[in-house]
């Protein structure tokens, strides 16, 4: 009699243990499935974000300096290539201009990452930008049309923020027709970075060029140079023996449109969501500013 009860109790304990083991196994499997779903969503979001970074980098090979473009979930290229029922979002922003120019303009609004020029080094800022604003499909086939940004220089909107050891530098304006300098349209002058603006340099440039070509000033302000294939570059060369650190800023009042200039680096930011997972990826790409400008003039 006692042995039967002992066996029954043992069977009950075995059943309880088996049930508990089953519950634990189901809970483990459920957690594993949930984790797999999270990982699956994460990788889908990651590869979507990476795909747009690669698309952006490919696009930049076909565009000019100062190119800006944004793509979002509601744009046709995304709506037409993804199922609307999926829980996703996509965005890509390519930035090649800024109102505050520094080595890493995207990481701060101040001069936390200044340009640092050793003796003989130069910084080149194009006074024009690629103004393409049409659909994505045309980026690879449409030729580059530049917008003249010379008004930023003309209207004294470029300010200088010095960081360390401000000394005399050489400011240049280089005017190119295609890949060649246009006759004598090259001007340079040495001033201290402490002047904080380029007013004196602009005034001296206007006086000099008016003597070279009486029609030059009118042509320049009317965008004649850009419209006829000319490109204008502002260059700052460090002629001192000590390192020079500074940033450039464009300023405007509330009634004016924001002034921007091309940076020396494109910044790309891609964001993608799938399910409840969100991934953001960044990339940088050097602007295609002609290198021969450095080698030809920075040593003079």
Backbone bond lengths (Angstrom), bond angles and torsions (degrees), N, CA, C in turn:
res aa  C-N    CA-C-N  psi(-1)  N-CA   C-N-CA  omega(-1)  CA-C   N-CA-C  phi
1 X - - - 1.466 - - 1.507 110.95 -
2 X 1.301 116.60 -46.88 1.457 121.06 -179.37 1.520 111.45 -66.44
3 X 1.360 116.45 -34.27 1.453 119.86 -179.98 1.525 110.70 -65.90
4 X 1.364 118.55 -37.87 1.461 120.49 178.46 1.516 110.96 -61.12
5 X 1.349 116.18 -46.30 1.468 119.87 178.89 1.525 110.83 -61.44
6 X 1.308 117.07 -39.90 1.468 119.93 179.58 1.527 110.77 -62.24
7 X 1.316 116.55 -41.45 1.467 120.00 178.52 1.526 111.17 -65.94
8 X 1.327 116.40 -40.56 1.472 120.49 179.22 1.525 110.75 -62.30
9 X 1.335 114.87 -45.53 1.476 118.90 178.67 1.524 110.29 -61.42
10 X 1.338 115.40 -41.47 1.461 119.32 179.37 1.526 111.11 -62.90
11 X 1.353 115.81 -41.85 1.464 119.84 178.54 1.524 110.82 -62.50
12 X 1.359 115.07 -41.73 1.477 119.02 178.83 1.514 110.47 -60.83
13 X 1.331 117.77 -45.33 1.466 121.44 179.04 1.532 111.39 -61.91
14 X 1.340 116.17 -39.48 1.468 119.90 178.30 1.520 110.71 -64.19
15 X 1.370 115.30 -42.47 1.458 119.33 178.80 1.529 111.29 -64.04
16 X 1.352 116.11 -42.36 1.461 120.03 178.41 1.524 110.98 -62.90
17 X 1.334 115.49 -43.23 1.462 119.39 179.22 1.525 110.75 -63.86
18 X 1.347 115.16 -41.52 1.467 118.94 179.32 1.528 111.09 -64.23
19 X 1.371 115.15 -41.83 1.468 118.97 178.70 1.520 110.99 -63.17
20 X 1.334 115.44 -44.34 1.469 119.57 179.30 1.527 110.51 -62.34
21 X 1.337 115.50 -42.55 1.466 119.50 178.04 1.524 110.91 -62.62
22 X 1.334 116.56 -38.94 1.460 120.69 178.50 1.520 111.87 -64.83
23 X 1.354 115.21 -43.45 1.472 119.63 178.76 1.518 110.65 -62.11
24 X 1.351 115.39 -45.29 1.460 119.43 178.80 1.526 111.36 -62.48
25 X 1.333 116.19 -40.17 1.470 119.98 179.22 1.518 111.37 -64.77
26 X 1.349 116.05 -42.14 1.462 119.60 178.74 1.522 110.89 -64.51
27 X 1.342 115.79 -40.49 1.459 119.55 178.33 1.522 111.34 -63.88
28 X 1.335 115.80 -40.42 1.464 120.28 177.80 1.520 111.13 -63.99
29 X 1.343 116.01 -44.69 1.460 120.21 179.56 1.523 110.56 -63.54
30 X 1.344 116.23 -40.83 1.463 120.43 179.36 1.527 110.88 -62.76
31 X 1.347 116.23 -45.27 1.458 119.87 177.97 1.527 111.27 -62.94
32 X 1.344 115.63 -39.70 1.459 119.77 179.39 1.526 110.76 -64.53
33 X 1.335 116.98 -39.41 1.455 120.49 178.38 1.526 110.70 -67.31
34 X 1.341 116.47 -40.42 1.457 119.84 178.25 1.525 110.68 -64.10
35 X 1.343 115.04 -42.61 1.460 119.14 178.97 1.520 111.21 -65.36
36 X 1.330 116.01 -38.68 1.468 119.88 177.75 1.526 110.68 -63.21
37 X 1.343 115.98 -39.31 1.467 119.86 178.37 1.521 110.76 -65.02
38 X 1.355 116.92 -39.53 1.462 121.29 178.11 1.531 110.12 -64.10
39 X 1.346 116.05 -46.50 1.464 120.51 179.51 1.522 110.68 -62.84
40 X 1.332 116.89 -41.88 1.458 121.84 179.03 1.530 110.76 -60.91
41 X 1.349 115.84 -46.00 1.471 120.01 178.86 1.524 111.07 -65.19
42 X 1.340 116.04 -39.19 1.463 119.72 -179.83 1.523 110.64 -61.97
43 X 1.333 117.13 -48.17 1.450 119.45 -177.60 1.522 111.97 -66.97
44 X 1.322 117.08 -33.97 1.465 119.05 175.91 1.527 110.10 -65.02
45 X 1.348 116.19 -43.52 1.461 119.59 177.36 1.531 110.78 -64.40
46 X 1.336 116.45 -40.88 1.467 120.72 -178.62 1.531 111.12 -63.33
47 X 1.330 117.04 -47.32 1.457 119.50 -177.15 1.518 112.11 -71.71
48 X 1.333 117.72 -30.62 1.458 119.79 172.51 1.521 110.54 -63.51
49 X 1.345 115.92 -45.41 1.460 120.16 179.09 1.520 110.88 -63.65
50 X 1.328 117.03 -43.59 1.463 120.93 179.36 1.528 111.58 -63.75
51 X 1.330 116.35 -37.24 1.469 120.04 -179.93 1.524 110.70 -61.37
52 X 1.336 116.65 -40.11 1.464 119.25 -179.42 1.521 111.89 -73.00
53 X 1.332 117.73 -30.71 1.473 119.99 173.16 1.529 109.49 -62.54
54 X 1.340 116.35 -45.39 1.459 120.03 -179.81 1.522 111.34 -65.38
55 X 1.340 116.58 -37.96 1.463 120.01 175.81 1.523 110.18 -62.60
56 X 1.329 116.22 -42.84 1.459 119.96 179.27 1.514 112.45 -62.77
57 X 1.335 117.71 -44.67 1.462 121.24 179.64 1.527 110.82 -64.07
58 X 1.336 116.28 -38.12 1.468 119.73 176.97 1.523 110.42 -64.96
59 X 1.318 116.09 -40.88 1.463 120.76 179.17 1.516 111.66 -60.91
60 X 1.326 116.69 -41.87 1.466 120.32 -175.94 1.523 112.69 -64.64
61 X 1.327 117.19 -22.84 1.465 120.33 175.88 1.523 111.44 -67.27
62 X 1.328 117.31 -19.55 1.457 121.51 -175.76 1.527 112.36 -108.66
63 X 1.324 117.93 0.66 1.456 120.87 -177.65 1.529 110.53 -115.88
64 X 1.342 116.08 171.65 1.449 121.14 -176.68 1.511 113.03 -100.69
65 X 1.326 116.15 -174.12 1.459 121.37 -178.48 1.531 110.23 -64.22
66 X 1.316 115.82 149.07 1.455 121.06 176.72 1.515 114.78 71.65
67 X 1.331 117.62 20.96 1.463 120.90 -179.36 1.528 110.38 -74.90
68 X 1.333 116.72 132.73 1.462 123.27 175.86 1.515 109.06 -127.51
69 X 1.332 116.19 140.77 1.467 118.69 176.65 1.524 109.30 -162.59
70 X 1.325 115.38 145.88 1.465 121.29 177.47 1.519 109.87 -131.32
71 X 1.332 115.45 140.87 1.466 122.55 176.52 1.522 107.31 -126.92
72 X 1.329 117.14 134.35 1.466 120.93 -178.51 1.520 110.39 -131.15
73 X 1.335 116.02 171.45 1.464 122.86 -174.63 1.522 112.50 -55.58
74 X 1.308 117.16 -35.84 1.467 120.25 -174.28 1.531 113.14 -83.45
75 X 1.343 118.32 -3.48 1.459 120.26 178.60 1.526 110.93 -71.41
76 X 1.327 115.69 152.81 1.461 121.03 -173.52 1.520 112.62 -60.98
77 X 1.341 118.12 -37.73 1.462 119.91 -176.83 1.527 111.64 -61.53
78 X 1.330 117.29 -29.51 1.468 121.09 178.56 1.523 110.25 -86.00
79 X 1.329 117.50 -45.62 1.466 120.81 -178.07 1.529 111.96 -61.76
80 X 1.327 116.90 -33.11 1.463 120.56 -176.85 1.519 113.40 -84.95
81 X 1.334 117.93 -9.62 1.467 120.21 -176.46 1.526 113.82 -119.74
82 X 1.342 117.39 4.36 1.460 120.88 177.98 1.522 108.83 -134.40
83 X 1.337 116.50 148.87 1.457 120.45 177.92 1.521 109.47 -70.95
84 X 1.315 116.02 130.14 1.460 120.09 -176.68 1.520 112.37 -67.80
85 X 1.336 118.03 -20.81 1.457 120.14 -178.55 1.515 113.66 -76.56
86 X 1.316 118.69 -17.35 1.453 120.97 -179.29 1.530 110.74 -74.87
87 X 1.312 114.47 147.89 1.454 120.14 -179.87 1.519 109.03 -89.64
88 X 1.318 115.84 86.93 1.447 120.18 -178.73 1.524 109.70 -141.24
89 X 1.317 115.70 162.74 1.457 122.27 169.73 1.525 107.46 -147.89
90 X 1.315 116.56 146.96 1.453 122.09 -177.72 1.517 109.85 -137.62
91 X 1.319 116.80 145.80 1.464 120.99 172.78 1.515 108.88 -156.66
92 X 1.314 115.55 147.01 1.458 122.48 177.09 1.516 107.92 -141.64
93 X 1.324 116.13 130.33 1.465 120.27 176.70 1.520 108.64 -126.44
94 X 1.338 115.72 124.08 1.461 121.93 176.51 1.526 108.24 -111.86
95 X 1.306 116.71 120.18 1.460 121.56 -175.42 1.511 110.35 -120.10
96 X 1.337 115.70 121.92 1.459 120.70 177.67 1.507 113.08 -121.52
97 X 1.347 117.26 7.00 1.458 121.81 177.07 1.521 109.46 -134.14
98 X 1.321 115.53 161.84 1.459 120.73 177.86 1.521 108.73 -159.09
99 X 1.320 116.15 155.38 1.464 120.61 174.80 1.523 111.15 -86.10
100 X 1.345 116.19 -15.22 1.462 121.51 176.03 1.517 107.62 -126.34
101 X 1.319 116.53 110.74 1.450 121.46 -175.25 1.526 110.70 -94.70
102 X 1.326 115.39 119.77 1.458 122.59 174.64 1.518 108.18 -146.12
103 X 1.309 117.05 177.26 1.459 120.44 -176.11 1.522 111.28 -63.95
104 X 1.319 117.82 -35.26 1.469 122.72 176.55 1.520 108.04 -130.03
105 X 1.320 116.65 71.46 1.460 122.19 -173.34 1.521 112.61 -60.59
106 X 1.329 117.70 -23.90 1.460 121.29 -176.02 1.530 112.63 -81.89
107 X 1.320 119.49 -8.18 1.462 122.00 -175.71 1.520 113.52 -102.48
108 X 1.294 118.85 5.82 1.460 119.53 178.28 1.510 110.74 -178.65
109 X 1.329 115.57 160.40 1.460 121.23 179.69 1.519 111.76 -95.62
110 X 1.330 118.09 -6.91 1.455 122.56 179.45 1.515 110.91 -114.44
111 X 1.319 114.91 -166.51 1.467 120.23 -175.50 1.525 110.49 -93.71
112 X 1.346 116.46 51.86 1.465 120.22 178.77 1.524 112.26 -73.39
113 X 1.349 117.13 -25.70 1.463 121.31 -178.76 1.531 108.72 -127.53
114 X 1.320 117.99 74.84 1.467 121.05 -174.53 1.523 112.61 -72.20
115 X 1.330 114.90 161.50 1.451 119.93 167.57 1.521 108.20 -71.50
116 X 1.311 117.25 133.91 1.463 121.97 178.21 1.524 108.05 -121.66
117 X 1.334 115.42 114.00 1.450 121.05 -178.07 1.523 109.73 -110.11
118 X 1.305 116.54 121.02 1.462 120.86 171.89 1.523 108.68 -78.34
119 X 1.330 116.59 171.96 1.458 120.00 -179.95 1.517 111.82 -57.68
120 X 1.339 116.71 126.47 1.457 121.62 -179.74 1.514 114.89 92.03
121 X 1.337 118.70 -9.22 1.473 121.13 179.22 1.523 111.02 -87.56
122 X 1.338 115.74 158.72 1.466 121.15 -176.32 1.515 111.18 -136.80
123 X 1.319 114.89 156.84 1.463 123.31 172.18 1.520 107.59 -120.69
124 X 1.332 117.10 132.10 1.463 121.95 179.76 1.524 109.37 -114.27
125 X 1.335 116.34 129.81 1.466 122.60 177.46 1.525 108.33 -122.83
126 X 1.331 119.08 108.93 1.469 120.26 176.30 1.526 110.72 -65.96
127 X 1.307 116.88 139.04 1.461 121.57 176.65 1.525 109.85 -98.19
128 X 1.323 115.84 45.69 1.457 123.49 176.07 1.520 107.24 -161.55
129 X 1.338 116.12 165.60 1.464 120.00 177.88 1.521 111.09 -152.95
130 X 1.312 115.39 155.48 1.461 122.79 174.79 1.530 107.73 -69.13
131 X 1.329 117.07 119.22 1.466 120.44 -174.33 1.529 113.38 -101.19
132 X 1.332 117.71 21.82 1.469 120.80 -178.47 1.531 110.76 -60.14
133 X 1.348 116.19 129.55 1.471 121.32 179.15 1.526 112.03 -135.71
134 X 1.324 117.88 11.36 1.462 120.90 -174.99 1.529 111.47 -88.17
135 X 1.354 118.96 -175.78 1.472 121.04 -175.29 1.528 113.28 -60.44
136 X 1.334 114.32 160.52 1.455 121.36 -176.97 1.518 111.71 -58.13
137 X 1.333 117.18 -39.63 1.467 121.06 -174.91 1.520 112.20 -58.45
138 X 1.313 117.77 -28.55 1.463 119.75 -177.20 1.508 114.94 -86.29
139 X 1.329 117.65 -4.87 1.465 120.40 -176.91 1.520 112.52 -61.41
140 X 1.331 116.43 -32.55 1.447 120.49 -174.16 1.525 112.69 -90.62
141 X 1.328 116.99 -14.73 1.458 120.28 -175.81 1.521 112.89 -113.28
142 X 1.329 117.04 -26.78 1.454 120.97 -176.53 1.523 110.58 -80.19
143 X 1.324 116.24 133.24 1.459 120.66 178.16 1.524 111.78 -67.22
144 X 1.318 115.69 162.18 1.460 121.35 -177.39 1.524 110.05 -83.25
145 X 1.318 116.31 125.78 1.458 123.14 173.82 1.520 107.26 -115.74
146 X 1.321 116.43 124.65 1.457 120.15 -174.05 1.524 112.59 -95.37
147 X 1.309 114.98 143.93 1.459 122.55 172.28 1.522 108.44 -97.66
148 X 1.328 116.00 131.09 1.454 121.06 179.99 1.525 110.17 -75.55
149 X 1.332 116.86 122.70 1.463 122.07 177.07 1.522 111.72 -105.94
150 X 1.337 116.52 16.42 1.454 119.96 -175.57 1.526 112.74 -64.72
151 X 1.337 117.98 -22.21 1.465 120.07 177.83 1.526 111.60 -60.54
152 X 1.339 116.77 -28.11 1.459 119.68 177.41 1.522 110.26 -61.58
153 X 1.319 116.24 -40.98 1.470 121.52 176.79 1.519 110.55 -74.10
154 X 1.319 116.97 -42.97 1.462 121.96 -177.82 1.531 111.96 -60.20
155 X 1.340 116.32 -42.24 1.469 121.24 -173.71 1.519 113.39 -90.72
156 X 1.334 116.97 16.93 1.471 122.22 175.58 1.528 111.91 58.86
157 X 1.321 116.46 40.84 1.465 120.58 -177.03 1.526 113.37 -96.21
158 X 1.330 117.78 -1.69 1.464 120.17 -179.27 1.527 109.19 -97.15
159 X 1.324 116.11 115.57 1.460 122.30 179.99 1.535 109.48 -108.84
160 X 1.317 116.17 153.12 1.465 122.48 -178.13 1.524 109.21 -114.31
161 X 1.314 117.01 132.51 1.467 122.59 173.33 1.520 108.41 -114.56
162 X 1.327 116.76 110.29 1.459 120.53 179.81 1.520 110.04 -86.91
163 X 1.324 116.43 148.82 1.460 122.29 -177.85 1.516 111.53 -114.63
164 X 1.322 116.97 -48.94 1.461 119.56 -176.08 1.516 110.99 -146.09
165 X 1.322 116.27 142.63 1.466 124.41 173.11 1.529 112.99 46.98
166 X 1.348 119.41 56.10 1.466 119.16 178.86 1.519 110.71 -64.29
167 X 1.300 116.97 131.18 1.454 122.47 -178.72 1.516 108.24 -143.62
168 X 1.318 116.15 -173.54 1.454 121.24 -179.07 1.532 109.93 -73.00
169 X 1.332 116.07 132.82 1.461 122.71 173.13 1.521 107.66 -126.01
170 X 1.317 116.19 167.97 1.462 121.05 177.21 1.518 109.26 -107.17
171 X 1.339 115.87 120.89 1.456 122.14 175.38 1.529 108.50 -93.40
172 X 1.335 115.95 136.94 1.455 121.99 -179.74 1.532 109.98 -125.81
173 X 1.320 115.68 149.04 1.465 122.31 161.55 1.517 106.69 -122.58
174 X 1.321 115.95 120.23 1.457 122.41 179.92 1.523 108.30 -111.65
175 X 1.320 116.97 128.00 1.460 121.43 -179.02 1.521 107.63 -116.32
176 X 1.324 115.71 116.86 1.459 121.51 -174.24 1.519 111.16 -112.23
177 X 1.313 115.46 141.93 1.453 122.66 170.03 1.526 105.98 -110.89
178 X 1.314 116.76 106.26 1.461 120.46 -171.53 1.515 108.85 69.91
179 X 1.321 116.74 -119.78 1.461 120.99 178.66 1.532 111.64 -109.14
180 X 1.328 117.17 9.60 1.462 120.78 -177.09 1.518 110.44 -117.18
181 X 1.334 115.66 150.23 1.459 120.30 173.70 1.525 109.21 -66.98
182 X 1.323 115.99 140.51 1.455 120.25 -178.50 1.532 108.99 -87.93
183 X 1.304 117.13 104.85 1.458 124.76 177.66 1.532 110.77 44.90
184 X 1.317 117.16 -120.35 1.469 121.06 -177.99 1.523 112.76 -101.56
185 X 1.334 116.07 19.71 1.460 117.57 -174.88 1.523 111.16 -83.04
186 X 1.312 113.81 65.80 1.447 122.76 175.06 1.516 105.66 -136.29
187 X 1.323 116.91 131.89 1.463 119.69 -178.95 1.514 108.82 -137.95
188 X 1.350 116.25 139.72 1.462 120.46 176.67 1.517 109.46 -144.86
189 X 1.303 115.26 151.07 1.461 122.15 -179.08 1.517 108.48 -155.72
190 X 1.329 117.16 144.65 1.462 122.27 -179.42 1.522 110.72 -100.68
191 X 1.354 114.28 129.90 1.452 121.33 176.07 1.520 108.85 -145.09
192 X 1.328 114.78 164.34 1.459 119.06 176.35 1.515 109.96 -79.33
193 X 1.316 116.70 146.99 1.468 121.12 175.11 1.521 111.75 -65.48
194 X 1.323 117.66 -15.63 1.466 121.12 -179.76 1.522 113.18 -69.56
195 X 1.339 118.04 -9.76 1.461 119.31 179.82 1.530 111.67 -66.77
196 X 1.350 118.18 -22.60 1.471 124.70 173.76 1.519 114.74 70.54
197 X 1.335 118.67 -11.12 1.456 120.09 175.87 1.528 107.73 -149.00
198 X 1.329 115.65 174.84 1.458 120.51 -177.14 1.525 111.44 -109.67
199 X 1.334 117.69 26.60 1.467 121.02 -176.58 1.521 111.09 -62.17
200 X 1.334 117.12 -49.57 1.457 120.94 -177.82 1.528 110.53 -63.88
201 X 1.321 116.35 -39.51 1.462 120.67 179.06 1.518 110.40 -64.42
202 X 1.326 117.17 -41.91 1.460 120.81 179.52 1.528 110.45 -64.46
203 X 1.328 117.43 -43.48 1.464 121.12 -179.42 1.523 111.16 -62.78
204 X 1.328 116.42 -44.10 1.463 120.21 178.73 1.526 110.95 -64.65
205 X 1.331 116.83 -37.77 1.460 121.14 178.89 1.520 111.14 -64.10
206 X 1.335 117.35 -44.57 1.458 121.27 -179.66 1.530 110.67 -61.58
207 X 1.338 116.40 -43.57 1.462 120.36 -179.09 1.519 111.28 -63.83
208 X 1.334 115.31 -41.76 1.461 119.81 -179.26 1.524 111.31 -66.11
209 X 1.322 117.52 -47.19 1.456 120.86 -175.83 1.527 111.75 -71.43
210 X 1.341 117.70 -29.35 1.462 119.60 175.91 1.518 110.33 -64.39
211 X 1.342 116.79 -31.84 1.460 120.23 176.18 1.506 112.85 -73.20
212 X 1.344 116.86 -29.74 1.465 120.89 179.31 1.529 110.65 -77.12
213 X 1.336 116.34 -42.28 1.460 121.78 -175.79 1.522 107.80 -146.93
214 X 1.343 117.62 113.18 1.457 120.91 -176.61 1.522 112.45 -61.92
215 X 1.328 117.15 -25.62 1.461 120.43 -179.34 1.527 112.51 -90.20
216 X 1.330 116.94 -2.31 1.461 119.60 -170.65 1.523 112.70 -63.27
217 X 1.332 116.60 -47.01 1.465 119.20 -174.46 1.522 110.93 -60.24
218 X 1.329 116.81 -46.08 1.460 119.41 179.68 1.522 111.45 -63.28
219 X 1.327 116.01 -42.41 1.458 119.37 178.96 1.521 111.27 -61.73
220 X 1.308 116.09 -42.97 1.465 120.56 -175.78 1.518 111.37 -62.89
221 X 1.316 117.88 -48.53 1.461 119.85 -176.29 1.528 111.94 -73.08
222 X 1.320 117.93 -19.25 1.459 121.17 178.00 1.528 112.02 -92.57
223 X 1.313 116.52 13.65 1.463 123.11 178.18 1.532 112.31 64.07
224 X 1.321 116.27 21.90 1.465 119.58 179.99 1.524 110.96 -59.80
225 X 1.308 116.79 -39.22 1.465 120.35 -176.86 1.524 111.46 -63.65
226 X 1.335 116.75 -48.38 1.459 120.42 -179.08 1.524 111.04 -66.38
227 X 1.326 116.49 -42.57 1.464 120.22 -177.99 1.523 111.93 -64.58
228 X 1.324 117.46 -22.82 1.455 121.19 -179.40 1.524 112.81 -105.63
229 X 1.336 115.81 22.34 1.450 120.04 172.05 1.517 115.27 89.60
230 X 1.336 118.03 8.13 1.450 120.42 178.47 1.527 110.77 -86.65
231 X 1.315 115.89 150.93 1.457 121.74 177.54 1.525 108.97 -127.42
232 X 1.329 115.42 136.23 1.463 120.64 -176.21 1.521 108.59 -115.47
233 X 1.325 115.47 131.33 1.461 121.86 179.66 1.520 109.63 -122.40
234 X 1.332 115.22 136.71 1.460 121.34 168.68 1.524 107.14 -98.13
235 X 1.329 117.60 128.78 1.458 120.77 -179.17 1.524 109.55 -128.15
236 X 1.315 116.16 138.45 1.467 122.89 176.84 1.521 107.62 -118.44
237 X 1.329 116.79 119.98 1.463 122.28 -179.06 1.516 109.92 -114.06
238 X 1.309 116.29 133.02 1.466 121.66 177.40 1.524 108.96 -85.95
239 X 1.332 115.91 107.87 1.466 120.80 179.67 1.521 112.19 -96.94
240 X 1.328 116.75 1.56 1.467 120.33 179.16 1.523 110.03 -88.96
241 X 1.314 116.09 169.98 1.454 121.51 179.09 1.527 112.31 -86.73
242 X 1.336 116.30 -17.41 1.460 120.11 -178.71 1.523 109.97 -99.09
243 X 1.324 115.59 157.20 1.465 120.87 179.89 1.515 110.66 -69.97
244 X 1.332 116.55 140.71 1.465 122.73 178.49 1.528 108.64 -114.96
245 X 1.325 116.52 130.14 1.466 121.74 -179.71 1.523 109.23 -122.24
246 X 1.317 116.68 129.98 1.460 120.94 -176.46 1.517 110.53 -162.74
247 X 1.336 115.48 166.49 1.468 123.06 171.95 1.523 108.02 -129.23
248 X 1.302 116.72 161.36 1.460 122.70 175.74 1.522 108.79 -117.19
249 X 1.327 115.44 141.05 1.464 120.43 -178.58 1.511 109.29 -135.66
250 X 1.329 117.03 139.07 1.455 120.73 171.50 1.521 108.37 -100.48
251 X 1.308 116.04 138.32 1.465 120.96 -174.74 1.521 109.55 -121.00
252 X 1.320 115.94 148.26 1.466 122.21 177.21 1.514 108.77 -153.00
253 X 1.322 115.87 157.18 1.460 119.44 176.38 1.524 110.09 -94.41
254 X 1.320 115.75 -178.33 1.464 120.10 -174.15 1.525 113.27 -66.36
255 X 1.324 117.44 -21.99 1.456 121.05 -177.39 1.523 112.43 -89.40
256 X 1.322 117.15 -8.73 1.459 120.79 -176.87 1.521 111.07 -103.06
257 X 1.326 115.00 153.42 1.460 119.81 171.06 1.521 108.68 -70.14
258 X 1.298 116.90 154.21 1.462 121.34 -179.02 1.529 110.05 -65.12
259 X 1.316 114.99 134.67 1.456 120.70 175.94 1.528 108.62 -91.55
260 X 1.315 116.25 133.72 1.461 120.84 177.75 1.522 108.90 -133.95
261 X 1.344 115.31 158.89 1.456 122.54 176.35 1.526 108.80 -136.70
262 X 1.328 117.78 153.18 1.466 119.37 176.30 1.523 111.65 -62.86
263 X 1.299 115.62 142.43 1.453 121.52 175.51 1.537 108.42 -93.14
264 X 1.331 116.77 173.97 1.461 118.57 178.17 1.526 111.91 -86.20
265 X 1.345 116.87 -1.98 1.468 121.59 -177.86 1.522 110.00 -143.97
266 X 1.327 116.59 135.11 1.462 120.79 169.35 1.526 108.78 -77.01
267 X 1.328 116.51 143.23 1.464 121.06 173.66 1.520 108.23 -120.56
268 X 1.337 116.26 127.44 1.456 122.10 -179.84 1.524 109.20 -116.93
269 X 1.311 116.20 136.66 1.457 121.56 174.83 1.523 108.71 -132.84
270 X 1.335 115.40 121.94 1.462 122.01 -179.76 1.522 108.72 -117.16
271 X 1.331 116.28 133.45 1.458 121.82 178.01 1.527 109.00 -128.61
272 X 1.334 115.36 137.38 1.457 120.30 179.17 1.523 109.17 -142.83
273 X 1.326 115.78 143.54 1.468 122.08 175.86 1.519 108.50 -127.93
274 X 1.315 114.71 140.58 1.463 120.40 172.89 1.520 106.44 -142.04
275 X 1.336 115.79 124.22 1.467 118.81 -173.23 1.516 108.90 64.60
276 X 1.329 115.78 -125.18 1.462 119.95 178.41 1.530 112.00 -108.17
277 X 1.337 116.89 17.82 1.461 121.11 -179.98 1.530 110.40 -105.85
278 X 1.325 116.10 135.56 1.464 122.22 -178.10 1.524 108.49 -126.83
279 X 1.328 116.89 130.53 1.465 122.29 -179.18 1.530 108.52 -130.14
280 X 1.339 116.43 132.66 1.463 122.18 175.78 1.524 108.46 -122.51
281 X 1.332 116.37 130.61 1.461 122.54 178.91 1.523 109.76 -123.55
282 X 1.320 116.89 142.42 1.459 122.93 177.95 1.518 109.95 -117.97
283 X 1.329 115.65 154.79 1.464 121.12 174.78 1.521 108.30 -152.92
284 X 1.314 116.27 155.48 1.461 121.35 175.73 1.521 108.89 -129.24
285 X 1.331 115.18 151.91 1.459 120.94 -175.74 1.524 107.97 -148.04
286 X 1.321 117.49 129.53 1.457 121.69 -176.04 1.525 110.83 -66.44
287 X 1.343 115.99 134.12 1.455 120.63 178.26 1.525 110.64 -64.18
288 X 1.331 118.68 144.60 1.475 121.75 -178.45 1.526 112.57 -80.06
289 X 1.330 117.59 59.55 1.463 121.72 176.32 1.530 107.90 -83.72
290 X 1.339 118.05 129.20 1.474 119.91 -174.07 1.520 112.77 -55.62
291 X 1.319 116.74 123.79 1.451 121.49 -178.57 1.511 113.90 -69.02
292 X 1.362 117.33 -23.14 1.453 118.58 -177.50 1.530 111.56 -66.23
293 X 1.345 116.81 -20.13 1.456 118.80 178.04 1.525 110.89 -63.98
294 X 1.340 115.82 -37.42 1.461 119.40 178.71 1.520 110.46 -66.45
295 X 1.322 116.27 -52.35 1.465 119.86 -172.74 1.515 112.07 -67.79
296 X 1.341 117.34 -27.33 1.459 119.27 -175.56 1.519 113.47 -82.96
297 X 1.353 117.43 -27.53 1.452 118.07 -170.19 1.516 116.20 -126.88
298 X 1.314 118.89 -20.75 1.444 120.00 -173.43 1.525 113.06 -67.74
299 X 1.334 117.95 -19.89 1.454 119.93 -178.89 1.519 112.71 -90.83
300 X 1.339 118.81 -4.53 1.471 121.06 -177.80 1.524 110.66 -82.54
